[in-house]
Amino acid sequence: MSRTIDIPSAAGPIPAELTAAPGTAPSPLLLAVPSVYGVTDGFKQTIDRYAARGFHVIAADPFWRTHPGALANDRRTEARA
């Protein structure tokens, strides 16, 4: 299961989701980049599935400065470039 962490940066903490592979053995790390909708519940389920397969996964919110948090599907106009 993923948990929210903060990644320190000069501009302030960057929110990210982290999942850890089960067990204590060293595991490969995946850096997952979410869609324009951000780190949604569905995206968290996806990274949890990778963790269940033995990966550590981190997914930072690339839009944390302008639109922190996930965008709902009904906010498509805000997601357009």
N, C-alpha and C positions, 0 to 999 in steps of 0.2 A: 504494500500500500504506500502511496506517495505521501510526502509531507512537505509543507512549505518551509523554505529556508530563505535567508537573506544572504546575497553575495556582496561583500563589501566592495565599494568603488569610490572614486574621488567625488562622484556626483551624488553619492548617497547609496543606501542599500538597494540592490536589485532583487526583487522577489523571484523565486524560482521554485520549481517542484523537484524533489529528489526521491528516487526509489532506490532501494538497495536490494541486491540479490540475496536470496536466503543463504544462510550459512556464513562462515567466516573466511573461506578461501578467497584469495585474490580473484577478482573478476574483471572482465573488460568493461570499459565505460563507454556509453553512448551519449553524445550531446544531441538532444532532440530539439528541432526548431519547429515551433507551432505555426499554424496557419495564421492568417490575418485576424482570426477570432480569438487568438491567444490560447492560454492554457485552460481549455474547457474540461468539463467532466469526462467527455468522451476521449479527449487527448490523455487525461490522467489514466483512464482505463487502458489505453494503448501502451503507455510507458510501464504500467504495472504488469502487463503481459510480457514485456521484454525482461523485466526484473524476475518474473517467474521462470524465465528461460536461462537465468544465470548472469544477467547484465546489471550493472549499476547504470542508472539513467538520470541525467539532469536536464531540465528544460527551463531555461530562463524566459521570462516574459519580455520579448523584444520591444513591446510598446508601453512599458511601465511608466514612462514619463508623460505620455500624452493620453493614454487610455489604460490605466492600471486595471488589472483583472481581465477576465474573459468577456468578450462581447457576445451578447445573446444573438441567436439567429435572426431575430426580428429587427436587428440594428444594422442591416446591410448597407444603408447609406453611409454610415460612419466607417464601414470597412472598405469602402471604395477609395481608390487613390485619387 
